[in-house]
Amino acid sequence: MSSDPRELCPYVIVNGAKQAIDFYVRAYGAVVEFVLVDPGDGRIGHAEIRFGATRLFVSDEYPDFGAIGPSRLGGSPTKFHLDVADCDAFVARAVREGATLLRPPRVEFHGHRTALLADPFGHQWFIAHQVELVSPGEMQRRWNAMVAGAPEAAS
């Protein structure tokens, strides 16, 4: 049906979009598709960058338009999940480039080696690679065991 969704593109607003895009390219391996610069003041009005097959839209803050970033709001309730080939290597590069390590890489009950990073612009990113294929039923069993404090929760 023609009205079905085709693609979801997150849109992040930051204070310093050019610096954020540069960071995402250096630290996260993003590829810049294009950037539109506001002719009035030089802010980035809209940019599209790509992480593998996924696009992320980025712009500077435009408070008069309701576009404000996490630094102005005291944080963001939204986190990104980025699948990579090697969580540890990716995290090491990102930290060298200025990301803050919030949770070091570890194997989780759901079968992914996962870390949590904060970028310098107020957004948090789960970085993960799959180490084990775990069914939803087994994930639930492991989660239940983990919450109950069972030692076998992660396996």
C-alpha positions as CSV (number, residue, x, y, z in Angstrom):
1,M,0.0,0.0,0.0
2,S,1.4,3.4,-0.9
3,S,0.8,5.0,2.5
4,D,3.0,2.4,4.4
5,P,6.2,3.8,5.9
6,R,9.3,3.3,3.9
7,E,12.1,4.6,6.1
8,L,12.6,6.2,9.5
9,C,15.4,8.8,9.8
10,P,16.2,10.1,13.2
11,Y,16.8,13.9,13.3
12,V,19.2,15.2,15.9
13,I,19.5,18.8,16.8
14,V,22.8,19.9,18.3
15,N,24.6,23.1,19.4
16,G,27.5,22.9,16.9
17,A,26.2,20.8,14.0
18,K,29.4,21.2,11.9
19,Q,31.5,19.9,14.8
20,A,29.1,17.1,15.4
21,I,29.2,16.0,11.8
22,D,33.0,16.1,11.8
23,F,33.0,14.0,15.0
24,Y,30.5,11.4,13.6
25,V,32.7,11.0,10.6
26,R,36.0,10.7,12.5
27,A,34.8,8.7,15.5
28,Y,31.8,6.7,14.2
29,G,32.7,6.3,10.5
30,A,29.7,8.2,9.2
31,V,29.6,9.4,5.6
32,V,28.3,12.8,4.7
33,E,25.6,12.8,2.0
34,F,25.1,16.6,1.9
35,V,24.9,19.7,4.1
36,L,22.7,22.8,3.6
37,V,24.1,25.9,5.2
38,D,21.8,28.8,6.3
39,P,22.7,31.7,4.1
40,G,21.7,34.2,6.8
41,D,24.0,33.1,9.7
42,G,26.0,30.0,8.5
43,R,24.3,27.5,10.8
44,I,23.7,24.1,9.4
45,G,20.0,24.0,8.6
46,H,19.9,20.4,7.4
47,A,22.5,17.7,6.8
48,E,22.2,14.0,6.0
49,I,24.9,11.6,7.1
50,R,24.9,7.8,6.7
51,F,25.9,5.0,9.0
52,G,25.9,1.9,6.8
53,A,22.3,1.8,5.3
54,T,20.8,4.2,7.9
55,R,20.6,8.0,7.4
56,L,20.7,10.4,10.3
57,F,19.6,14.0,9.8
58,V,21.5,16.7,11.7
59,S,21.0,20.4,12.2
60,D,22.0,23.3,14.4
61,E,19.7,24.6,17.0
62,Y,16.9,26.9,15.8
63,P,15.1,27.8,19.1
64,D,12.7,30.1,17.4
65,F,11.6,27.1,15.3
66,G,11.4,24.7,18.3
67,A,14.6,22.9,17.3
68,I,16.8,22.7,20.4
69,G,19.4,20.2,21.4
70,P,20.1,18.1,24.5
71,S,22.6,20.6,26.0
72,R,19.8,23.2,26.2
73,L,17.3,20.6,27.6
74,G,19.7,19.0,30.2
75,G,20.0,15.8,28.2
76,S,18.0,13.6,25.9
77,P,15.7,10.7,26.7
78,T,16.6,9.1,23.3
79,K,19.6,6.8,22.7
80,F,20.9,5.4,19.5
81,H,21.9,1.7,18.9
82,L,24.7,1.3,16.4
83,D,25.6,-2.3,15.2
84,V,29.3,-2.5,14.3
85,A,31.7,-5.3,13.4
86,D,33.8,-5.0,16.5
87,C,32.5,-3.2,19.6
88,D,35.8,-2.9,21.4
89,A,37.7,-1.4,18.4
90,F,34.9,1.0,17.6
91,V,34.6,2.2,21.2
92,A,38.4,2.7,21.4
93,R,38.4,4.8,18.3
94,A,35.4,6.8,19.4
95,V,36.9,7.5,22.8
96,R,40.2,8.6,21.2
97,E,38.1,11.1,19.1
98,G,36.3,12.6,22.1
99,A,33.4,10.3,23.0
100,T,32.9,9.6,26.7
101,L,32.7,6.0,27.8
102,L,29.6,5.6,30.1
103,R,29.6,1.8,30.1
104,P,32.5,-0.4,29.0
105,P,32.0,-3.2,26.5
106,R,30.5,-6.4,28.0
107,V,28.5,-9.4,26.8
108,E,24.9,-8.9,27.6
109,F,22.1,-11.4,28.3
110,H,20.7,-10.7,24.8
111,G,23.8,-12.0,23.0
112,H,25.5,-8.7,22.1
113,R,28.8,-7.3,23.3
114,T,27.6,-3.8,24.1
115,A,29.0,-0.5,25.4
116,L,27.4,2.9,26.0
117,L,29.1,6.2,24.8
118,A,28.1,9.8,25.1
119,D,29.1,12.0,22.2
120,P,30.3,15.6,22.9
121,F,26.9,17.0,21.8
122,G,24.6,15.4,24.3
123,H,23.5,12.2,22.6
124,Q,24.1,8.6,23.9
125,W,25.0,5.7,21.7
126,F,24.8,1.9,22.4
127,I,27.6,0.3,20.3
128,A,27.2,-3.4,19.8
129,H,28.1,-6.5,17.9
130,Q,26.4,-9.9,18.1
131,V,28.3,-12.7,19.7
132,E,25.5,-15.2,20.1
133,L,22.1,-15.7,18.5
134,V,19.6,-15.7,21.3
135,S,15.9,-16.3,20.9
136,P,13.4,-13.9,22.5
137,G,12.3,-16.6,24.9
138,E,15.9,-17.3,26.0
139,M,16.5,-13.5,26.3
140,Q,13.5,-13.3,28.7
141,R,14.7,-16.3,30.7
142,R,18.1,-14.7,31.1
143,W,16.7,-11.3,31.9
144,N,14.5,-12.9,34.6
145,A,17.4,-14.8,36.0
146,M,19.6,-11.6,36.0
147,V,17.0,-9.6,37.8
148,A,16.6,-12.4,40.4
149,G,20.4,-12.4,40.9
150,A,21.0,-15.9,39.4
151,P,24.7,-16.4,38.5
152,E,23.8,-18.1,35.2
153,A,21.9,-15.1,34.0
154,A,24.4,-14.2,31.2
155,S,24.7,-17.7,29.8
